[in-house]
Amino acid sequence: MTDVTVAALPAPRSIWSLRFEKFRGHRLAMYSLVFLAVLTAICLMAWPLSQYLGIDPNKTNLLARFKAPNAQHWLGTDDLGRDVLIRLMYGGQVSIAVGLLATFLMTVLGVAVGVTAGFLGGRTDAVLMRLTDCMIALPLIPLLIVLGAVDLTKLGLSAASAGSPLFIFLRIVIIIALVDWTTMARIARAGAIQVRDRDYVRAATVAGAKRRYNVLVHVLPNISTPLIVAATLTVGRVILLESTLSFLGFGIVPPTPTWGNMLTNAQQLIISAPHLAVYPGLLIFATVMAVNFVGDGVRYAFDPQAENEGRSH
């Protein structure tokens, strides 16, 4: 008898490793992810760099207005003598943090509404979806402006608390999350309706499983893919919303820098000092585009039909 050599089977790979490998094949998404990681790391170096250079990002010095780049001020100074680079780095921290935190909160809120409506159905579904439709019908930017312009001191909050940078930051995050959760709710509802009628969910219900168990064990894991993709694509839009609000004067207020309010301060200097508008505007554009490219890569990695769609085109 002849010996037959059987080749060893490759070790099984997890679905997450396969998705990551597919994501790495999307070059534009990988380049964008590296860019975002580098940009975030640079922004986080704002405090150490300001201490090293001896710069206070909010301290004005009218004798040092519009200085050219030098050894201390690497990108020069603005119309109030403040260091441009350090303020861009601090502004990046705020803008990126708003994008991530607001996206997380709106995802939690949208998933809670959507899963509750889709899994329970009936009147609960009708009421929650009509509420969602009402939110969709409202114009987004004007609604954000109205909520951002509310004077909280008239609602009983002290002036010191209402004017603190941390409270203003959290206020903007909460306002955006409360207004822009509808997309997540619709995605979660559609997924919950599909999963609730599956045989394994019905079997678990017959076996005595409670609704909370079915939602946590069966529904949420099975609808996580479209939610992750949608959340990734949402981050860029939230950063743009925060920049728009700050540009209009209803977001993060000076002296706390953000890319949006730095654009606001530079709009009157567009002729004499155009670079003060170019830097934050370019960073907003590059960050939002990079986040969107990463979102496309995540969709490509998570969607089993994406590869076939790419081949068909």
C-alpha positions as CSV (number, residue, x, y, z in Angstrom):
1,M,0.0,0.0,0.0
2,T,1.2,3.5,-0.8
3,D,1.2,6.1,1.9
4,V,-1.1,8.9,1.3
5,T,-0.1,12.3,2.7
6,V,-3.1,14.3,3.9
7,A,-2.4,18.1,3.9
8,A,-3.2,19.8,7.2
9,L,-6.3,21.9,7.0
10,P,-5.8,25.6,7.8
11,A,-6.9,26.7,11.2
12,P,-10.3,28.2,11.3
13,R,-10.4,32.0,11.4
14,S,-12.9,34.2,13.2
15,I,-15.3,36.3,11.3
16,W,-13.6,39.4,12.8
17,S,-10.2,38.5,11.4
18,L,-11.8,37.9,8.0
19,R,-13.5,41.3,8.1
20,F,-10.3,43.0,9.1
21,E,-8.4,41.4,6.3
22,K,-11.1,42.5,3.9
23,F,-10.9,46.0,5.4
24,R,-7.1,46.1,4.8
25,G,-7.8,45.4,1.1
26,H,-9.6,48.7,0.9
27,R,-6.5,50.9,0.5
28,L,-8.2,54.2,0.6
29,A,-9.9,53.3,3.9
30,M,-6.6,52.1,5.4
31,Y,-4.8,55.3,4.3
32,S,-7.6,57.3,5.9
33,L,-7.5,55.3,9.1
34,V,-3.7,55.9,9.4
35,F,-4.3,59.6,8.7
36,L,-7.0,59.9,11.4
37,A,-4.8,58.0,13.9
38,V,-1.8,60.3,13.2
39,L,-4.1,63.4,13.4
40,T,-5.6,62.3,16.7
41,A,-2.1,61.6,18.1
42,I,-0.9,65.1,17.0
43,C,-3.9,66.8,18.6
44,L,-3.4,64.9,21.9
45,M,0.2,66.4,22.0
46,A,-1.2,69.9,22.3
47,W,-0.7,70.2,26.1
48,P,2.9,68.8,26.1
49,L,3.9,70.9,23.1
50,S,2.4,74.1,24.6
51,Q,4.3,73.4,27.8
52,Y,7.5,72.8,25.9
53,L,7.2,76.0,23.9
54,G,5.8,78.0,26.9
55,I,2.6,79.0,25.1
56,D,-0.8,79.7,26.5
57,P,-3.3,79.0,23.7
58,N,-5.9,81.4,25.0
59,K,-3.5,84.3,26.1
60,T,-3.8,87.3,23.8
61,N,-0.8,89.4,22.9
62,L,-1.6,92.4,20.6
63,L,2.1,93.1,20.1
64,A,2.6,89.7,18.5
65,R,-0.3,89.8,16.0
66,F,0.1,88.0,12.6
67,K,3.6,86.8,13.3
68,A,5.2,84.6,10.6
69,P,6.1,81.1,11.5
70,N,9.2,81.0,13.7
71,A,10.9,78.7,16.2
72,Q,8.3,79.3,18.9
73,H,5.1,79.8,16.8
74,W,5.5,77.1,14.1
75,L,2.4,78.3,12.2
76,G,2.6,81.9,13.3
77,T,0.0,83.8,15.3
78,D,-3.5,85.0,14.7
79,D,-5.2,88.4,15.0
80,L,-4.9,88.4,18.8
81,G,-1.4,87.1,19.0
82,R,-2.3,83.5,19.9
83,D,-0.4,80.5,18.5
84,V,-2.2,79.0,15.6
85,L,-0.8,75.5,15.7
86,I,-1.6,75.0,19.4
87,R,-5.1,76.2,18.9
88,L,-5.6,74.0,15.9
89,M,-4.4,71.0,18.0
90,Y,-6.8,71.9,20.9
91,G,-9.6,72.5,18.4
92,G,-9.0,69.1,16.9
93,Q,-9.4,67.5,20.3
94,V,-12.8,69.2,20.8
95,S,-14.1,68.5,17.3
96,I,-13.0,64.8,17.2
97,A,-14.3,64.3,20.8
98,V,-17.7,65.8,19.9
99,G,-17.9,63.5,16.8
100,L,-17.1,60.3,18.7
101,L,-19.2,61.0,21.9
102,A,-22.2,62.4,20.1
103,T,-22.2,59.4,17.7
104,F,-22.0,57.0,20.6
105,L,-25.0,58.7,22.4
106,M,-27.1,58.9,19.3
107,T,-26.4,55.2,18.5
108,V,-27.5,54.2,22.0
109,L,-30.6,56.3,21.8
110,G,-31.5,55.2,18.3
111,V,-30.9,51.6,19.0
112,A,-33.0,51.7,22.1
113,V,-35.9,53.3,20.2
114,G,-35.6,51.1,17.1
115,V,-35.2,47.8,18.9
116,T,-38.1,48.6,21.2
117,A,-40.3,49.5,18.3
118,G,-39.3,46.6,16.1
119,F,-39.3,43.9,18.7
120,L,-42.5,44.8,20.5
121,G,-44.5,46.0,17.5
122,G,-48.1,47.0,17.7
123,R,-49.0,50.4,19.3
124,T,-45.5,50.8,20.7
125,D,-44.0,50.5,17.2
126,A,-46.6,53.0,15.8
127,V,-46.0,55.6,18.5
128,L,-42.2,55.4,18.4
129,M,-42.0,55.5,14.6
130,R,-44.4,58.5,14.4
131,L,-42.1,60.2,16.9
132,T,-39.2,59.3,14.6
133,D,-41.0,60.7,11.6
134,C,-41.7,63.9,13.4
135,M,-38.0,64.3,14.2
136,I,-37.0,63.6,10.5
137,A,-39.5,66.2,9.3
138,L,-37.9,69.0,11.3
139,P,-35.1,70.9,9.6
140,L,-31.8,69.8,11.2
141,I,-29.6,72.9,11.2
142,P,-32.3,75.4,12.3
143,L,-33.4,73.0,15.1
144,L,-29.8,72.8,16.3
145,I,-29.5,76.6,16.2
146,V,-32.6,77.0,18.2
147,L,-31.6,74.5,20.8
148,G,-28.1,75.9,20.9
149,A,-29.4,79.4,21.5
150,V,-31.5,78.5,24.5
151,D,-30.4,80.5,27.6
152,L,-30.1,77.9,30.3
153,T,-29.8,80.5,33.1
154,K,-33.5,81.2,32.6
155,L,-34.1,77.5,33.4
156,G,-32.5,77.7,36.8
157,L,-28.9,76.9,35.9
158,S,-26.2,79.2,37.4
159,A,-24.3,81.4,35.1
160,A,-21.0,79.9,36.1
161,S,-22.2,76.4,35.3
162,A,-23.8,77.4,32.0
163,G,-20.6,79.2,30.8
164,S,-18.1,76.5,31.8
165,P,-16.3,74.9,28.8
166,L,-17.1,71.4,30.0
167,F,-20.8,72.1,30.2
168,I,-20.9,73.8,26.8
169,F,-19.1,70.8,25.3
170,L,-21.5,68.3,26.9
171,R,-24.4,70.5,25.8
172,I,-23.4,70.5,22.2
173,V,-22.9,66.7,22.3
174,I,-26.3,66.1,23.9
175,I,-28.1,68.5,21.5
176,I,-26.6,66.8,18.4
177,A,-27.4,63.3,19.8
178,L,-31.0,64.2,20.7
179,V,-31.7,65.6,17.2
180,D,-29.8,63.1,14.9
181,W,-30.7,59.7,16.2
182,T,-33.4,58.8,13.7
183,T,-31.2,57.0,11.2
184,M,-30.0,54.6,13.9
185,A,-33.6,54.0,15.0
186,R,-34.8,53.1,11.6
187,I,-31.8,50.7,11.0
188,A,-32.3,49.1,14.4
189,R,-36.1,48.7,13.9
190,A,-35.7,47.0,10.5
191,G,-33.1,44.6,11.9
192,A,-35.3,43.8,15.0
193,I,-38.3,43.1,12.9
194,Q,-36.3,40.6,10.8
195,V,-34.8,38.8,13.8
196,R,-37.9,38.6,16.0
197,D,-39.6,36.2,13.6
198,R,-36.6,33.8,13.4
199,D,-37.2,30.2,14.6
200,Y,-34.5,30.4,17.3
201,V,-36.0,33.5,18.8
202,R,-39.5,31.8,18.9
203,A,-37.9,28.7,20.4
204,A,-36.2,30.7,23.1
205,T,-39.5,32.5,23.9
206,V,-41.4,29.2,24.2
207,A,-38.6,27.9,26.4
208,G,-39.3,30.8,28.8
209,A,-36.8,33.3,27.7
210,K,-37.7,36.9,28.6
211,R,-37.8,39.8,26.1
212,R,-34.6,41.3,27.6
213,Y,-32.7,38.0,27.1
214,N,-33.9,37.8,23.4
215,V,-32.9,41.4,22.8
216,L,-29.5,41.1,24.3
217,V,-28.6,37.6,23.1
218,H,-30.4,37.3,19.8
219,V,-31.4,40.7,18.4
220,L,-28.5,43.1,19.1
221,P,-25.6,40.7,18.0
222,N,-27.5,40.0,14.7
223,I,-28.1,43.7,13.9
224,S,-24.7,44.9,14.9
225,T,-23.2,44.9,11.4
226,P,-25.4,47.6,9.8
227,L,-25.3,49.6,13.1
228,I,-21.4,49.7,13.1
229,V,-21.3,50.7,9.5
230,A,-23.9,53.5,10.0
231,A,-22.2,54.8,13.2
232,T,-18.8,54.9,11.4
233,L,-20.4,57.0,8.6
234,T,-22.1,59.2,11.1
235,V,-18.9,60.5,12.8
236,G,-18.0,62.7,9.9
237,R,-21.4,64.2,9.7
238,V,-21.4,65.0,13.4
239,I,-17.9,66.7,13.1
240,L,-19.4,68.8,10.3
241,L,-22.5,69.7,12.4
242,E,-20.3,70.8,15.3
243,S,-18.1,72.9,13.0
244,T,-21.2,74.5,11.5
245,L,-22.7,75.4,14.8
246,S,-19.4,76.8,16.1
247,F,-19.0,78.8,12.8
248,L,-22.5,80.2,13.3
249,G,-21.7,81.1,17.0
250,F,-24.1,78.5,18.6
251,G,-21.5,75.8,19.4
252,I,-18.3,75.8,21.4
253,V,-17.7,79.5,22.3
254,P,-14.3,81.2,22.5
255,P,-11.8,81.2,24.0
256,T,-12.1,77.4,23.8
257,P,-10.9,76.7,20.3
258,T,-12.6,74.5,17.7
259,W,-12.0,74.3,14.0
260,G,-15.5,75.9,13.5
261,N,-15.1,78.9,15.7
262,M,-11.5,79.4,14.3
263,L,-13.1,79.7,10.9
264,T,-15.6,82.3,12.3
265,N,-12.8,84.4,13.7
266,A,-10.9,84.2,10.4
267,Q,-13.8,85.1,8.0
268,Q,-13.1,88.9,8.4
269,L,-9.4,88.3,7.7
270,I,-9.8,86.3,4.6
271,I,-8.0,89.0,2.5
272,S,-5.3,90.1,4.9
273,A,-4.6,86.7,6.5
274,P,-6.2,83.9,4.4
275,H,-4.1,81.2,6.1
276,L,-6.1,81.6,9.3
277,A,-9.1,80.3,7.4
278,V,-7.3,77.8,5.3
279,Y,-5.8,75.8,8.2
280,P,-9.1,74.9,10.1
281,G,-11.1,74.6,6.9
282,L,-8.6,72.2,5.4
283,L,-8.5,70.1,8.6
284,I,-12.3,69.9,8.7
285,F,-12.5,68.9,5.0
286,A,-9.7,66.3,5.4
287,T,-11.1,64.8,8.6
288,V,-14.6,64.4,7.3
289,M,-13.4,62.9,4.0
290,A,-11.1,60.5,5.9
291,V,-13.9,59.4,8.2
292,N,-16.2,58.8,5.3
293,F,-13.6,56.7,3.5
294,V,-13.1,54.7,6.7
295,G,-16.9,54.2,6.8
296,D,-16.9,53.0,3.2
297,G,-14.1,50.5,4.1
298,V,-16.1,49.2,7.1
299,R,-19.2,48.8,4.9
300,Y,-17.0,46.9,2.3
301,A,-15.6,44.7,5.1
302,F,-19.0,43.9,6.8
303,D,-21.3,43.6,3.7
304,P,-21.0,40.2,2.1
305,Q,-22.4,41.7,-1.2
306,A,-19.9,44.6,-1.3
307,E,-17.2,42.5,-3.0
308,N,-19.7,41.3,-5.7
309,E,-20.9,44.9,-6.2
310,G,-17.3,46.0,-6.6
311,R,-16.7,43.3,-9.2
312,S,-19.8,44.2,-11.1
313,H,-18.7,47.8,-11.4
